[in-house]
Amino acid sequence: MYELPIRRLRIYDKPKIISHFNNLNDEALASRFGAPVSTTYVQSYLSGLFDNAALIFGAFPDSCLRGVGELRVLPDSRTHVAEAAFSVETAWQDRGIGDALLSRIITAARNRGIREVHMLCLATNQKMRRLAAKHEADLNLVTGQVQATLTAPWPTPLSVAEEISGEYHAMARAILSWPGPDRHPE
């Protein structure tokens, strides 16, 4: 069985993230941000991506970043509530990338004591609605958008080990896919 490499993204991955967002078409960007957005808006968003304590994960199905998932703790959240958002390049949709990213985000939230994860999507975004329902989210229609609320279980030693193992596995795959002295990146 094929395991999709997903790892946490860091500030040094920012050029890959920018490239990923540049590969998103207008529809994918509107799905990610909940409304049509300008190039200027996306650039501004990306410039502050690592300014707060967000956890950002990347999916690398072909050793290139094709999907990004973000988990942000909501400010002034006394009940450990966070928001999740996703983007997957159009050519890579319907291949389980969003599902894998959401699973990783739920595990990360769980291991950090975050009890609720909220996602907003356009009411017309059937893919995100199905994904949220698959992960047993409560779905509520709110003015043309659907708000999905996932309840993360309490952390366990197994969930912590799962997160750590996933990180090491993805990093090992990345290292093994680096071009050697006689291989050149495409």
Secondary structure as UniProt FT lines:
FT   STRAND          6..8
FT   HELIX           11..13
FT   HELIX           14..22
FT   HELIX           26..33
FT   HELIX           39..47
FT   TURN            48..50
FT   STRAND          55..59
FT   TURN            61..62
FT   STRAND          67..73
FT   TURN            75..76
FT   TURN            78..79
FT   STRAND          81..88
FT   HELIX           90..92
FT   TURN            93..94
FT   HELIX           97..111
FT   TURN            112..113
FT   STRAND          116..122
FT   TURN            123..124
FT   HELIX           126..134
FT   TURN            135..136
FT   STRAND          138..142
FT   TURN            143..144
FT   STRAND          145..151
FT   HELIX           157..177
FT   TURN            181..182
//
